[in-house]
Amino acid sequence: MNGLLEESVSLLNAGLLPGESTAANAVGYKQFMEYFLKMQEQKEEEGSKVWRPCYEDFITTVWDFQKQTRRLAQDQLTWFRKESDFKWVCTKVRFFLSSPRCIRLR
């Protein structure tokens, strides 16, 4: 996750704000960019020179990131199920301890 955090900071440093571009609106980037902006605002309000991240805010951001990732995955599955150009093929391979899945091939 360090790569995502560093890239989120890089986007902010480049002048992008959450929701202003496709990159800044992507799952993960948007949540962490908003987190860093909130932390920056708190730092400025307190007049502090030291950035003190809030554990609770960070965990909430991670949970939102996870929720949005699950939502995106569900949306993608819904899209694939509606596509008639694919043929579902059942596999016996188990991914991440999940039940056997079906995939579609063209």
Buried (B, 14 or more C-beta within 10 A) or exposed (E): EEEBBEBBEEBBEEEBBBEEEEEBBBBBBBBBBBBBBEBEEBBEEEEEEEEEEEEEEBEEBBEBBEEBEEEEEEEEEEEEEEEEEEEEEEEEEEEEEEEEBEEEEE
